[in-house]
Amino acid sequence: MLEAFLGIILATAAAYSLLVTIGISNKSIKNAGRENLSISEKEIIIKAGFSKDDIKLIESEIKNYDFNKM
C-alpha cells in the first residue's frame, strides 16, 4: 500500500515537472526573435544610410510583429 502511494506521488511529481517544462519552452519559443538589435546590427544599418530614428522604428516593428501569422 505504501509503495503504491509513493509511486503515485512520484508519477504526479514527474507529470507536473513535465508540464512546467513545456510551459517554459512554449513561452521562450513565443518570444524568440523579439530581442533588440545588437550593436553590430545597428552599425550595419547606420552604414547603409539609415538614421537612429529608423533603427527605433525597426525595433518597434520587431516587437509588434505577429510571428504566429506565418
Secondary structure, 3 states (H helix, E strand, C coil): CHHHHHHHHHHHHHHHHHHHHHHHHHHHHHCCCCCCCCHHHHHHHHHCCCCHHHHHHHHHHHHHCCHHHC
